[in-house]
Amino acid sequence: MKITIVCGHFIPAMGYIEVHLARAFAEMGHQVTVVTSTAIPSYVSHLHQNFGTPPSGVEVIRLKPKLTLGQVVIADGVREAVLDSNPEQIIVIGLGKAFPKPALGLEIHTTVLFGDNAASYGDSPSGKTRLLFEVFKRGTYQKAIEKADRLVAYTPESFEAAGKMLGGKWTKKLAEQKDFISLGFHPDEFFFDKKLREEKRVELGFSDEDRVVITATRLNPEKNLEAVIPTFKNAEYNVKWLLLGSADDEYARELKSKLNERLGADRFTLLSHQKREDLNAFYNAADLALFTTPAISIIEAMGTGLPVFLPPEKSLSHLISADAQGVFIDDFADLPFEDLQVNDRKELLQKNADLFSWQKQAEALLLSR
């Protein structure tokens, strides 16, 4: 099948859902084209226009924007580029970027993905957020709801969050939508290997007796990692915290100072942001994973058979359905480390792959012929 993905940004160097789905569709034998822009958003500006290599079998068409403002990307030629790719199915990702609007209503089967969540707008959107939405985004959302053949959420709260911003009849229409896929992982990237685990633990200086808890995320004040320090202080001495994602900025230095003061240097390891291809080894070295806010790295950690401690966020509510997968935690100052044990990580990772592999998500999106 010829599938065209339309999205405002496409950055293989960073991943994200549009890249992973494009790869999954191509690996399933479909002819995949991505229509996107030449823009790189500010939150990955360190890439300096280095998009990275597209997945094998994926053609990428990049259009030069005539306007970029925050996440918003508007370009001429989107409709024409999509039609030139002659797709049998169009998949639209990132309505909030406004880029896909011209690709809606082309009389080609179109599936639109909604990824809005509570963090997208906040409980009380600022005047600037509301203005950007009204000027650039509302029309794209409304056109998608009216014209798309299928609407699919990729967090459990996506339709609710978008409906809250849209209001009126649009809220009601989105409340009626039930289709859902999850964010996922590629099993050839995230897996468990005993030898890899042993080698990485030696490299990091962990003993066989240590229970290593990993947190892999961009470290910033919003993650409130300080709230977790008391639980490590009160834990057995062999419980160690491995943190990945330091930008070596003022916050990271302050966090390191607090960890040194309250735990001691031998109870934690704080490292910089790691290359994606190196993350699997770190997850293998760990025994548990801990996340205080939603992140794609949660599912990647689960892909290695790690049980996870998660906040009770609606966007994460689908991730834990069995005791071995993890625990939702209200109070991160008191984590039950001893209660979360996994005897067979390969068995658990297979269960997670059956639920969350990117190929499973791609299969769920395909137009039935």
N, C-alpha and C positions, 0 to 999 in steps of 0.2 A: 504493500500500500504506500502511496505517496502522502507523506505527512509533513505539514509546514507548521512550525512553531513560531509564534509571533511574540516578541518580548522586547522591552526597552533596552535591557542590558543582557549581554551574553559573555560571561567571563570564565572560560574553562580553568584558568589559574586559581579561581576561588571556589568553583563548584556551583552550588545553589540548584534549585529544583529544575530550572530550565535546562541546565547542562546535563544533569543526571538523567532526566527523561529522554533527552535527545540521544544520549549514549544508549539507553536501554532499548529504545525503539530501533536504533540502527543495529544493535546486536541481535535483535529479534528478526532481522532481515528486511525491515522497512526502509524505504527511500526517504531520508530525512533532510529537510531544508529548514534553516533558521533565518528568519528575517528580523534583524535587530539594528542597533545603532552603533556608531563609532565611539559612543560616550562611555566613560568610566566614572561611576558615582564617587562622590567625595570620600565615602567611608572606606574605599579601597584605592584612594588616589596614589598610594605608595607604589602601585603597579606601573605607573608612568606609561600608560597605553600598551603595556605588555599583557595582551588578553590571554595568552597561553594557547596551546595547541588544541583545536577542536577535537572531539571524540572521533575515532575512526568511522568513516562512512557518513559523516555529517557535513553538509555544505552550509556555509555561513555567508549570508548576504548582509553587509553592513552599510547603513545609510547615514549620511552626515546630518546631524541634528540642525534645525534652524533655531531651536530654543531648548535650553536645559535650565532647570530651576529646581534645586534639590533633587528629588527622585523623578521629577517630570522630565520627559524627553519627547520632543515633537519633531517629526521629520517629514519632508515631502517624499512621495514615491512608495509609501508603505503598501497601499492598495495594489499598485502596479506590480511591485515585487512579489507579492503573495500570488496574484493571478498568474504571473510568469512562471511560478514554480509548479503550476498545474496540480494543486493538491486534491486528494480525495477527502482529506480531513484536515481541518485547521485547529490548532490548539493555541489558545491565547493565555498568556501568563503575565500578570502584573498590570491589572487595570489601572491601578493608582499612578502609574507612570504616564498614562494618557497615550503612549506610543501606539498601542494596538487599535485605537478607535477606528481608523480607516479600514481595518481588516474585518470589521463586523458587518454582517448583513450582506455577504457576497453570494448567497445562495449556494454555498458549499458547507457541508456539515461542519459546524463549529462548536467546539467544547471550550468553555471558559473556566479557568481555575481561579478560585477566590482564596487568597492567602491572608486576608485581614485578620488581625487579632486584637486583643485588648490594648496591647502596646502600640498599635498603629496610630491611635488617635488619643489615647488616654481617657480617663473617666470624664474629664471636662476639657474638650479640645480648646486650644488657645485661639485667639482671633486670627492669627496667621495661619494656623492649621485649617481652620474653617474656611478662610478666604481662598487658600490654595485648592481646597477641595471643591468649592463652589465654582471657581474660575476654570480649573483645568480637569477635574476628575469626575464631577457629578455626571456630566454628559456621557462620558465613557462608560460608567457603571450602568446608567439607565439604558443606553443603547445595547449593552451586553445582555441585560436582563430581557429586553424586548426581542432581540434578534438571534441570540444564541440558541442552538438546538439542545444544549445540555450545559448545566451549571454544576460545577464540582468544587467542594471545599477541600483544602488540604490542611486545615486545622479544625478541630471540632467547634470552634467559636467563630469561624470566618464569616458565615452568613449573618450571624447575629451582630458582629462588629460592623460589617458593611451596612446592614440594615439600619443600625442605630444612627449612622451618619446620614443616610439617605432620607429616612423618615417617610411618612405617608404610606401610599400604596406600595412603595418599593420595599418597605420593611415587611409588609404582609407577604409579598411575593417571595422574598428571600426566606422567610420563616417556613414556607412550604417546601423548600428544597431539602433533600435528604442525601444526595450523592456525596460521597466522601472518599478520599484517598489519604494516605499518610505520607509524611516525609519518610525517606528511607535510607538505605545504604547498599553498596555493591559488595556482595560476598567475596569477591576476589580482592577487594581492598581492605576489608575489615573481617578478620577471622581469628581463630585461636590456634597457636602453634606452641607446643611445650618447649621446644628448643629455643625459639625466639624469646619466649618468656624468661627462661633461665639466663640467656645471654644479656637481655636488657636489664634484668634485676642486678646482675653482677656489675654491669656498666654504671648503673645508678647508685650502687653501694647498698642495696637492700639484702638482708639475710633471708634464709628460708623461713625463719620464724616471724618476720615482719608481715603485718597486714597493711597493704598499701591501698590508700583511698585516693583516687585520681579525680581532679577537676580540670577539665580542658575547655577554656572559654576565654574570650577577651576580658582581661581583668580591669574592672572599672568600679566606681563607687556604687553604681546601680545594682551590682551583683550582691552587695552586702555580705561579702565573704567574712568580714569581721565577726558576724553573728555566729559563725561556725567554730571559731577558735575555742570557746569553752568546752565544746564536746570532745575535742582532741585533748585538751588539758586534763579532762576527767577520765579519758580512756586509758586502757592498758598501755604501757610504755612502748610496746611493739607496734602500735597503730601509728602509721606514718602518713603524712599528707603530701601528695605530689600534685603541684599546681603548674599548669601550662598556660601561657597566654600573657606573660608580662611584656609590657611595652617599654620597660625600664624608664617609666615616667615618674612624676611626683607621686601619684597614687600607688604605683607598684613599690616604690621605695618606702613609702609609709607603711604599706601592708607588710613588707618584709621586716621592717623594724618592729612592728607589733608582734609578728610571729616569733621573732627572735626573743623578744622580751617575755612573752607569755608562754611559749612552748619550749624554746631552746632550739638551737640550730640543727640538732640531730633528729628533731621530730618532723621536719618538713623539708621539701625540696621545691624551690621556686625557679622555674625556667621560662624562657621567652616563648613567644608564639612559634609553633613548630610547623614545618612543611607538612602538607597533607599526607604525602607518601610516607612520612615517618611516624604518623600518629598511631598506626596499628601496633607497633612495637611497644609504645608507652602503655596502651590499653592492655596489651598482653602481660606486661609487667605488673599490673595492678590486680587487686583482689575485689575491690568495690569501686563504684563511681558515684560522685556526688555533684549535683547541680542545683543551684539556688534559683535559677531562672531558665525559661525555655531556651534551647539551643539545638542546632542540627547535630552537634557532637554527642548529644544524649543517645540518639539512635545508632550512631556510629560505634559508641562504646558498647551498646547492647549487641551490636553485630559481632563482637568478640566474646560474647557470653558473659559479660560483666553484669551483675545485678546493680541496680541504681537506686539512689536516694533522690527523690524529686519533690518539688513543691506541689501542692494541690491545685495547680493551674488547670483551667478548663482545656487549654490548648494541648495539655499533656495527658489528659484523662484517659486516652485510648491506649497508652503505652504499657500499662501494667494491668494484666488480667489474671496473672497467677502469682503466687507468693514468691516463687524463685526469681521472677523478673525484677522485683524491687519493692520499694515501699514509698508511699506518699507521706511526706513529713510536714507537720505544721510548725514544729519548733526545732530549728536547726542547731540549737544549743544543747540538744539532748538526743543524739542519734543512737539507735540500738545496733551498734556494729556487730555484736555477737549474735544477734537474731537473724542476720542475713548471711546465709551460707549456701554455696553452690557446690555440689559434689561432681557434676559433669558439665563443664562449660561448653563442650562441643554440642551436647544435647540441647542446652539452653540456646546457644546461638542458632542452631537449626530451627528451633521453634520461632525465634525472632526473625530469621530469614524468610520463613514461610509467611510471616505476617507483613514484614517491612522491607523486603528487598525492592529495589527500584524496578526490577522487571515485573514484580507483582503489581506495583502501582501503574506501570505503563499498560499492562494487560487490561486493567480495569478501565482505562480511558479509551481503548480502541473502539472504533465504530464497528459494530457487527455487520458482516456482509452476507 
